[in-house]
Amino acid sequence: MPALDESVIARRGAIAAALKTLTRPDNVITSDNELKPYESDGLSMYRQPPMLVVLPETTAEVAAVLKYCSDEGIKVVPRGAGTSLSGGALPLGDGVLLGLAKLNRVIEIDWDNQCARVQPGMTNLGITNAVSHRGFYYAPDPSSQIACTIGGNVAENSGGVHCLKYGMTTNNLLGVEFVQMDGTVLTFGGKAYDDAGYDLLGLVTGSEGLLGVVTEVTVRILPRPATAKAMLIGFPSNEAAGQCVADVIAGGIIPAGMEMMDRPAIHAAEAFVHAGYPLDVEALIIVEIDGPQEEVAELTARVDAIARRCGATTCRTSETEAERALFWAGRKAAFPAVGRISPDYYCMDGTIPRKQLPHVLHRIGEMSAEYGLAVANVFHAGDGNLHPLILYDANRPGEVEKAEAFGNDILTLCVEVGGVLTGEHGVGVEKRDLMEVQFGAEDLKQQQRVKCAFDPSSLLNPGKVFPKLHRCAELGRVHVHRGQTAHPDIPRF
Amino acid sequence: MPSSRHTPQSAEDLRDIVRSGMAAGTRFEILGMGSKRRLGRAVAADEIIDMSALSGITLYEPEELVMTALAGTPLAEIEAALAQRRQVMAFEPLDLGPLYGHAPGAGTLGGMVSAGLAGPRRIAAGAVRDHILGIEAVTGHGELVKAGGRVVKNVTGYDLPKLVTGSYGTLCILTSLTLKVMPAPEEERTIALAGLDVEEALRLMRRVLAGPHAISGAAYLPAWATAAYDHRPVVFLRLEGFAASVAARFRALAAQMPEQGEMMELDGEASGDVWRTFRQLGPALADDGDDLWRLSIPPSAAADLARGLEGELKARYWLDWAGGLLWLLVPPSAADAARLIRERASAAGGHATCLRGAAAEPFHPLDAARLALTRRIKAGFDPMGLLNPGRMYEGV
């Protein structure tokens, strides 16, 4: 993280006093006890209490706080519900933590344009709850959807089990209101299908709170599909399961969701929720098909045939809504289920080309033996997004470091086979130092030049995403090459 | 006029050309086939970079739903390769070939992504930007950079593939693109409902789009554009997918049609023809004397905007995207048309682009804060302003 600026910390009292003039005084939190809950997000390995917390209630207050901090050279870390799994909302000891929790209202449901305008502190599930009485829902469904906020979803470009068919957050947004670090309020997009100029909505979605603070979000809402069925398919090997996933997609079928669990994950989940998962299989796939009744009937039959061709030993299709929910219950409880069998677990999040699934699983198995740490694997198999859960015990000296090293090896492997470091959890603090595995120096410099266009003093959420902090002046300098390549012998890719 | 033309043979070659340009302050116009050269502001360039030699599909894995191709690859080649494996670019890129005097299907992958204009299926399948997984490009810093990847689920670093989609070559010169491709629909069928006025048509589209029909095209042609339908206005609603599903949804959707219209059923090729016409902006091709405007607006604003501009400018219009896209043909004699169109589009919460005609600013002007940010982003990619300078806005 950036070096602590003691001169800012020394002004803490004056800063708190100034912020109390910009929002209601009790929205500024300074006591150690009250700061404690903010010291980490969902990645609890990293902890750091903020210098202070401010909880503005309006866009104007957010803009005023940012402008003040910008003028005074004070760093700011934005935070929604603090469910990030990559340390995206990890505070800074010399920084203001800007909590958006009080901006949590529905502004407007526009049925005619099939969209909802909400404030960023609204929960993901809260949006669906606000529109479900008329048969609509908001599609992206990260597993933390009860708690996580839409503002955080925009910052992280969150996914979920249904993004295979319905896309991630970025594919379901129409517009945002956005405050720059200097306090300027901008609007990207709105209720139309696209925007004038550069696609800044697309750019800021998934920018992990480094480019600005979102104060209003317009999302598309969709009519609920007429029917949905889940299929529970067991295989004697990971290879067979991987082949089935590939064949379903190659067969022109895009299921609403296609999840996979390996043996340790199946056993942990079954012991926890008793979903009726087969225990004599090596891999389990849950396929959800939704849409008109005739389509669901047709596609479940096709998937059934593909699964049997791939050597499935069990294949059940849900008959009732209760059964469908039960099939999902084990998968949805996979993380806490693993939490019951191990004192601690570390959840990874890489994406690979689907066809690499068996190879990557095999390698993870080998690494597990080398590190002496067990792994349970759950994946969004349809889009190749892995969530290996590394089991460890933080009370045993050296195990945290071992788990982290193991995790780094897994993510490096993902990149080696053509994939990426993070599918939906974000880079944050966690994967920052691995960015150079996936990107070259010039790639990262170009990304940081984008950051400079929004926040030239690098005050907003610094220390996240990028392994090296460059000064904007240095990044902006033009190096004229006069036709000469500086280091012709160095491969760039 | 540009004095010379470069035809880079590789990305490294292109990088060296840009580096030479940086030393000399050479401004470049970047061309694929030039099929959309008339879209946007005139570029004040010293030299042309012709991307046609950077052509070819370099990776196509149908079972992974992914394709990588060099930026100069003809779109026709990409669509043909996809068709062989029964796949498509789901966003149905607009085919501007005929509008600008080229063959249908003209253009390159790089040009299509740089314009970022999706066709009718955008309402169901997403925009161009939603299908661009990764890019490689040469920036105005003379650096060869990559962003994104080849997998759909990827939040590693900023989403530069989205930023460059629709940036008209003003940020960097794309060299290679990775696309998410999708299975081609097994079958398509269209309902054509004749006789509804624009308010009734929009009400109908709104109602059926809120239902479970999974409609993949919703457009409206007023009477002037429907010689084939005895000059009655027509609503078109498309269903696509698996045969059994299309048949069932067709029955359900047909039952929703209001009584005052006359319903026709278009199968297979007839349905394909209708949507190809929308993709090619067919109604604008008959006579090319009128200016052509594209208004991207909240669908609920379409009827008032269409009626208003029709009356005040003696304009003709048609609608796509269930009203989210208003295409306007405006006689060049209409005074002050650009200002009026822009005012109305802005007031409705949308924006307007002039695709054909003499508008001084083809792209919708940005407010001061947005323009300042846009210029800073441009400078971050192209600090000397060498790449397609001024194509979108002054200095951008």
Chai-1 contact restraints between the chains, C-beta under 6 A:
chainA,res_idxA,chainB,res_idxB,connection_type,confidence,min_distance_angstrom,max_distance_angstrom,comment,restraint_id
A,D112,B,R206,contact,1.0,0.0,6.0,A-B,restraint_1
A,D112,B,S300,contact,1.0,0.0,6.0,A-B,restraint_2
A,N113,B,P298,contact,1.0,0.0,6.0,A-B,restraint_3
A,N113,B,P299,contact,1.0,0.0,6.0,A-B,restraint_4
A,N113,B,S300,contact,1.0,0.0,6.0,A-B,restraint_5
A,N157,B,V155,contact,1.0,0.0,6.0,A-B,restraint_6
A,G159,B,K153,contact,1.0,0.0,6.0,A-B,restraint_7
A,N171,B,G126,contact,1.0,0.0,6.0,A-B,restraint_8
A,N171,B,D130,contact,1.0,0.0,6.0,A-B,restraint_9
A,T184,B,A369,contact,1.0,0.0,6.0,A-B,restraint_10
A,L186,B,A369,contact,1.0,0.0,6.0,A-B,restraint_11
A,G190,B,G349,contact,1.0,0.0,6.0,A-B,restraint_12
A,K191,B,P298,contact,1.0,0.0,6.0,A-B,restraint_13
A,K191,B,G349,contact,1.0,0.0,6.0,A-B,restraint_14
A,A192,B,S296,contact,1.0,0.0,6.0,A-B,restraint_15
A,A192,B,I297,contact,1.0,0.0,6.0,A-B,restraint_16
A,A192,B,P298,contact,1.0,0.0,6.0,A-B,restraint_17
A,A192,B,G350,contact,1.0,0.0,6.0,A-B,restraint_18
A,Y193,B,S296,contact,1.0,0.0,6.0,A-B,restraint_19
A,Y193,B,W321,contact,1.0,0.0,6.0,A-B,restraint_20
A,Y193,B,G324,contact,1.0,0.0,6.0,A-B,restraint_21
A,D194,B,S296,contact,1.0,0.0,6.0,A-B,restraint_22
A,A196,B,H351,contact,1.0,0.0,6.0,A-B,restraint_23
A,A196,B,H364,contact,1.0,0.0,6.0,A-B,restraint_24
A,G197,B,L366,contact,1.0,0.0,6.0,A-B,restraint_25
A,G197,B,T374,contact,1.0,0.0,6.0,A-B,restraint_26
A,Y198,B,S167,contact,1.0,0.0,6.0,A-B,restraint_27
A,Y198,B,T374,contact,1.0,0.0,6.0,A-B,restraint_28
A,D199,B,R129,contact,1.0,0.0,6.0,A-B,restraint_29
A,D199,B,K162,contact,1.0,0.0,6.0,A-B,restraint_30
A,D199,B,L163,contact,1.0,0.0,6.0,A-B,restraint_31
A,D199,B,G166,contact,1.0,0.0,6.0,A-B,restraint_32
A,G202,B,R129,contact,1.0,0.0,6.0,A-B,restraint_33
A,G202,B,D159,contact,1.0,0.0,6.0,A-B,restraint_34
A,G202,B,K162,contact,1.0,0.0,6.0,A-B,restraint_35
A,L203,B,L163,contact,1.0,0.0,6.0,A-B,restraint_36
A,G206,B,V155,contact,1.0,0.0,6.0,A-B,restraint_37
A,G206,B,D159,contact,1.0,0.0,6.0,A-B,restraint_38
A,S207,B,Y158,contact,1.0,0.0,6.0,A-B,restraint_39
A,P223,B,A210,contact,1.0,0.0,6.0,A-B,restraint_40
A,P223,B,P212,contact,1.0,0.0,6.0,A-B,restraint_41
A,A226,B,P212,contact,1.0,0.0,6.0,A-B,restraint_42
A,A246,B,E63,contact,1.0,0.0,6.0,A-B,restraint_43
A,A250,B,E63,contact,1.0,0.0,6.0,A-B,restraint_44
A,G252,B,P183,contact,1.0,0.0,6.0,A-B,restraint_45
A,P292,B,S245,contact,1.0,0.0,6.0,A-B,restraint_46
A,P292,B,A248,contact,1.0,0.0,6.0,A-B,restraint_47
A,P292,B,R249,contact,1.0,0.0,6.0,A-B,restraint_48
A,E294,B,A244,contact,1.0,0.0,6.0,A-B,restraint_49
A,E294,B,S245,contact,1.0,0.0,6.0,A-B,restraint_50
A,E294,B,A248,contact,1.0,0.0,6.0,A-B,restraint_51
A,E295,B,F242,contact,1.0,0.0,6.0,A-B,restraint_52
A,E295,B,S245,contact,1.0,0.0,6.0,A-B,restraint_53
A,E298,B,F242,contact,1.0,0.0,6.0,A-B,restraint_54
A,E298,B,A244,contact,1.0,0.0,6.0,A-B,restraint_55
A,T351,B,V151,contact,1.0,0.0,6.0,A-B,restraint_56
A,T351,B,K153,contact,1.0,0.0,6.0,A-B,restraint_57
A,T351,B,N154,contact,1.0,0.0,6.0,A-B,restraint_58
A,P353,B,E64,contact,1.0,0.0,6.0,A-B,restraint_59
A,R354,B,E64,contact,1.0,0.0,6.0,A-B,restraint_60
A,D383,B,V152,contact,1.0,0.0,6.0,A-B,restraint_61
A,D383,B,K153,contact,1.0,0.0,6.0,A-B,restraint_62
A,G384,B,V151,contact,1.0,0.0,6.0,A-B,restraint_63
A,N385,B,K153,contact,1.0,0.0,6.0,A-B,restraint_64
A,G418,B,R150,contact,1.0,0.0,6.0,A-B,restraint_65
A,G419,B,V151,contact,1.0,0.0,6.0,A-B,restraint_66
A,V420,B,G149,contact,1.0,0.0,6.0,A-B,restraint_67
A,V420,B,V151,contact,1.0,0.0,6.0,A-B,restraint_68
A,V420,B,N154,contact,1.0,0.0,6.0,A-B,restraint_69
A,V420,B,T156,contact,1.0,0.0,6.0,A-B,restraint_70
A,L421,B,T156,contact,1.0,0.0,6.0,A-B,restraint_71
A,T422,B,V155,contact,1.0,0.0,6.0,A-B,restraint_72
A,T422,B,T156,contact,1.0,0.0,6.0,A-B,restraint_73
A,G423,B,K153,contact,1.0,0.0,6.0,A-B,restraint_74
A,E424,B,V155,contact,1.0,0.0,6.0,A-B,restraint_75
A,G426,B,V155,contact,1.0,0.0,6.0,A-B,restraint_76
A,Q438,B,T156,contact,1.0,0.0,6.0,A-B,restraint_77
A,E442,B,E143,contact,1.0,0.0,6.0,A-B,restraint_78
A,E442,B,V145,contact,1.0,0.0,6.0,A-B,restraint_79
A,D443,B,V145,contact,1.0,0.0,6.0,A-B,restraint_80
A,D443,B,K146,contact,1.0,0.0,6.0,A-B,restraint_81
A,Q446,B,V145,contact,1.0,0.0,6.0,A-B,restraint_82
A,Q447,B,G157,contact,1.0,0.0,6.0,A-B,restraint_83
A,Q447,B,Y158,contact,1.0,0.0,6.0,A-B,restraint_84
A,R449,B,G380,contact,1.0,0.0,6.0,A-B,restraint_85
A,V450,B,Y158,contact,1.0,0.0,6.0,A-B,restraint_86
A,V450,B,G380,contact,1.0,0.0,6.0,A-B,restraint_87
A,A453,B,R376,contact,1.0,0.0,6.0,A-B,restraint_88
A,A453,B,I377,contact,1.0,0.0,6.0,A-B,restraint_89
A,A453,B,G380,contact,1.0,0.0,6.0,A-B,restraint_90
A,V478,B,P383,contact,1.0,0.0,6.0,A-B,restraint_91
A,V480,B,M22,contact,1.0,0.0,6.0,A-B,restraint_92
A,V480,B,A23,contact,1.0,0.0,6.0,A-B,restraint_93
A,H481,B,R19,contact,1.0,0.0,6.0,A-B,restraint_94
A,H481,B,G142,contact,1.0,0.0,6.0,A-B,restraint_95
A,R482,B,A23,contact,1.0,0.0,6.0,A-B,restraint_96
A,G483,B,R19,contact,1.0,0.0,6.0,A-B,restraint_97
A,G483,B,S20,contact,1.0,0.0,6.0,A-B,restraint_98
A,R492,B,L144,contact,1.0,0.0,6.0,A-B,restraint_99
